[in-house]
């Protein structure tokens, strides 16, 4: 069993892939003394000394692992409210330049400190080997003014590379042909990073619609291929946290709130961990929580979602551009998360660069609308394969072709969806529409492959699935589908 270690100056957090066998309890020891027990595949040791080596042992039936881990050094704090920065936390004063100076002054031996208060800001940029700590009741609050998110930067939205407004927090510089240029970033604490949410989104869309009106009018009926008239101008909206071409980034413990669209966007990056966070974007269109996009070894755990769109959406580009760039998302882990609202955990629909090696376990998304959904349009090309989802609750599992977000030139290939395992799931068959506050029945399992021969959904297994006695299944254009140990409640 490979045990992964995350560290701050006073904590050590450990996580591991869930073993194939069901284990009811893990016991962990610190320097030879039993410290705790957990049924989860992670735990955190707190109140530790900085720069100290600790010996940790983890035992369970058939498991006995010992890890030696060292806490981080204690960093000197750069308090943005103190001289020479003197940021004002009254929720009214714009502090962008003051806070950016603190970010620029930070090095590997310091951390930016956001104290209690609401610190209004525009776009900020973090550099390698820097840390940001947000105190409880401290808020780094992005404005609702689009001009505060200039300049526009290279990014990608809904699978297409383009220039978008800068985010509240910007890490790295997007270039799909290059390796990460920014590394070793820590954002943690008990406070909040927020943005202008729906108001900011609407203002950006209104301004961008006017700016590109001649182009929109030139599209004629092609605009109908978009999800809605606001789709194209809405693509320039800033994210809340933009991670591009970065490596070794951790976001831990904070509330992530009201991005103008996606809250955390992880693009062309690797080794990114988000843990023990709360995501809130209830009234935001495209208000996704956590979106790894053509990225590798990205991990999300112990987090809660109250989102206006997908809690999680795993992506890898759109149509021919995604094929040509050919950077898949892979080695993605999502576990021990809870969703109170939102669409659920998605793979796609932008998946042209390929998505593989996704392992998802111990999640409760029963109050979502779409549950676990794997999707793409016929235009996409690419593949989704080697997916494993287990020990979770959801309204349904959907693997299907969709028609929305279908603008642009088609890929020469049709997507391939294959090789997926679903184990020990409770599927309620009840869809929660958080926009209308209504519930409705859906197929507990809904599979609809592509019409093209050879592009049916294939090699999918369901085992240990529990569903309501009156639940329905829909399977069409699919081959090698197995269902075993089906149970009802």
HELIX and SHEET records of a PDB file:
HELIX    1   1 UNK A   96  UNK A  105  1                                  10    
HELIX    2   2 UNK A  146  UNK A  149  5                                   4    
HELIX    3   3 UNK A  197  UNK A  211  1                                  15    
HELIX    4   4 UNK A  213  UNK A  218  1                                   6    
HELIX    5   5 UNK A  220  UNK A  225  5                                   6    
HELIX    6   6 UNK A  231  UNK A  234  1                                   4    
HELIX    7   7 UNK A  319  UNK A  325  1                                   7    
SHEET    1   A 3 UNK A   4  UNK A   7  0                                        
SHEET    2   A 3 UNK A  12  UNK A  15 -1                                        
SHEET    3   A 3 UNK A  42  UNK A  45 -1                                        
SHEET    1   B 4 UNK A  33  UNK A  38  0                                        
SHEET    2   B 4 UNK A  26  UNK A  30 -1                                        
SHEET    3   B 4 UNK A  53  UNK A  60 -1                                        
SHEET    4   B 4 UNK A  63  UNK A  70 -1                                        
SHEET    1   C11 UNK A  76  UNK A  79  0                                        
SHEET    2   C11 UNK A 110  UNK A 114  1                                        
SHEET    3   C11 UNK A 130  UNK A 134  1                                        
SHEET    4   C11 UNK A 182  UNK A 189  1                                        
SHEET    5   C11 UNK A 246  UNK A 252  1                                        
SHEET    6   C11 UNK A 270  UNK A 275  1                                        
SHEET    7   C11 UNK A 296  UNK A 301  1                                        
SHEET    8   C11 UNK A 329  UNK A 335  1                                        
SHEET    9   C11 UNK A 355  UNK A 361  1                                        
SHEET   10   C11 UNK A 383  UNK A 394  1                                        
SHEET   11   C11 UNK A 364  UNK A 365  1                                        
SHEET    1   D13 UNK A  76  UNK A  79  0                                        
SHEET    2   D13 UNK A 110  UNK A 114  1                                        
SHEET    3   D13 UNK A 130  UNK A 134  1                                        
SHEET    4   D13 UNK A 182  UNK A 189  1                                        
SHEET    5   D13 UNK A 246  UNK A 252  1                                        
SHEET    6   D13 UNK A 270  UNK A 275  1                                        
SHEET    7   D13 UNK A 296  UNK A 301  1                                        
SHEET    8   D13 UNK A 329  UNK A 335  1                                        
SHEET    9   D13 UNK A 355  UNK A 361  1                                        
SHEET   10   D13 UNK A 383  UNK A 394  1                                        
SHEET   11   D13 UNK A 416  UNK A 427  1                                        
SHEET   12   D13 UNK A 457  UNK A 463  1                                        
SHEET   13   D13 UNK A 478  UNK A 484  1                                        
SHEET    1   E13 UNK A  76  UNK A  79  0                                        
SHEET    2   E13 UNK A 110  UNK A 114  1                                        
SHEET    3   E13 UNK A 130  UNK A 134  1                                        
SHEET    4   E13 UNK A 182  UNK A 189  1                                        
SHEET    5   E13 UNK A 246  UNK A 252  1                                        
SHEET    6   E13 UNK A 270  UNK A 275  1                                        
SHEET    7   E13 UNK A 296  UNK A 301  1                                        
SHEET    8   E13 UNK A 329  UNK A 335  1                                        
SHEET    9   E13 UNK A 355  UNK A 361  1                                        
SHEET   10   E13 UNK A 383  UNK A 394  1                                        
SHEET   11   E13 UNK A 416  UNK A 427  1                                        
SHEET   12   E13 UNK A 466  UNK A 467  1                                        
SHEET   13   E13 UNK A 487  UNK A 488  1                                        
SHEET    1   F 8 UNK A  90  UNK A  94  0                                        
SHEET    2   F 8 UNK A 117  UNK A 121  1                                        
SHEET    3   F 8 UNK A 138  UNK A 142  1                                        
SHEET    4   F 8 UNK A 192  UNK A 194  1                                        
SHEET    5   F 8 UNK A 255  UNK A 257  1                                        
SHEET    6   F 8 UNK A 278  UNK A 281  1                                        
SHEET    7   F 8 UNK A 304  UNK A 307  1                                        
SHEET    8   F 8 UNK A 338  UNK A 341  1                                        
SHEET    1   G 5 UNK A 124  UNK A 126  0                                        
SHEET    2   G 5 UNK A 169  UNK A 171  1                                        
SHEET    3   G 5 UNK A 241  UNK A 244  1                                        
SHEET    4   G 5 UNK A 264  UNK A 267  1                                        
SHEET    5   G 5 UNK A 290  UNK A 293  1                                        
SHEET    1   H 2 UNK A 152  UNK A 157  0                                        
SHEET    2   H 2 UNK A 160  UNK A 165 -1                                        
SHEET    1   I 6 UNK A 312  UNK A 314  0                                        
SHEET    2   I 6 UNK A 345  UNK A 347  1                                        
SHEET    3   I 6 UNK A 372  UNK A 376  1                                        
SHEET    4   I 6 UNK A 397  UNK A 401  1                                        
SHEET    5   I 6 UNK A 445  UNK A 448  1                                        
SHEET    6   I 6 UNK A 473  UNK A 476  1                                        
SHEET    1   J 2 UNK A 430  UNK A 433  0                                        
SHEET    2   J 2 UNK A 438  UNK A 441 -1                                        
END                                                                             
